[in-house]
Amino acid sequence: MTPDKALLMIATVARLLEGKGHVAVGASSPIPAAGALLAARLAGGSMRVSILGSERHTSFTDGGRELFDCAAQGRINAFFFSGVQIDAEAAINLLGLSPSGVAEGSPVMGKRFIGNFGAPYLASLVPDLILFRTDHNPKTLVEKVDFVTAPGRDGRWLLTDRCLMRRENGRFRLVSLHPGETPGELVAATGFHFDMPDEPKITPFPGDETCELVRGAVAEEIGAIYPRFASQFLTPG
């Protein structure tokens, strides 16, 4: 991923969060965190952002437990998930992968990952979910996940380093291609079939003022949580 792609994804996250009252961001999520902080600044103080792992941007004193309580009370409007796999129906897999050669649907795990950590719970309670991947490829974006951590539903977004999609009528459809991407390249890089308009839109690149805001105030804030990400992708070039 390049710094320009990171800027584009951050600005797109902020655009998707317009009008939200309380946005929560989990661990290991620098792009969603930066996008949420940008959205909060653009909202002029009307948006609350809670970032797990941040001393400044959370009022939680008991980490994930309070996050779950907020979700159950309907006090979180948007959240983010990535996954080992994301499929055509917007289901995610955080659990593990089946070994090659195993029949479809067989509950055999070849490689196990960190696990669900409340993802099914949050996915069922938070109204707006944005799925994201910074490496759009056929191994991670698959027709059907090996294990369902959280099932998909209509209205869910998928933001990657190549495009923006949204699930409608049971499957993802392309909303916009990022600058420099082509429909053919996107099809080849995606492991599932998706609906595509005859003339795909291009994801708008942020203007100069937004770029300055991200590279300035947002980079300073996000650098306290993800210093390597900030120095690698948000340093003015």
Secondary structure as UniProt FT lines:
FT   HELIX           3..16
FT   TURN            17..19
FT   STRAND          22..25
FT   HELIX           30..42
FT   TURN            43..45
FT   STRAND          48..51
FT   TURN            52..53
FT   HELIX           64..72
FT   TURN            73..74
FT   STRAND          78..81
FT   STRAND          85..87
FT   TURN            88..89
FT   STRAND          92..93
FT   STRAND          96..97
FT   TURN            100..101
FT   TURN            104..105
FT   STRAND          111..112
FT   TURN            117..118
FT   HELIX           119..125
FT   STRAND          128..133
FT   TURN            138..140
FT   STRAND          141..142
FT   TURN            154..155
FT   STRAND          157..160
FT   STRAND          163..168
FT   TURN            169..170
FT   STRAND          171..177
FT   TURN            179..180
FT   HELIX           183..189
FT   STRAND          201..202
FT   HELIX           208..213
FT   HELIX           214..218
FT   HELIX           219..223
FT   TURN            224..225
FT   HELIX           227..233
//
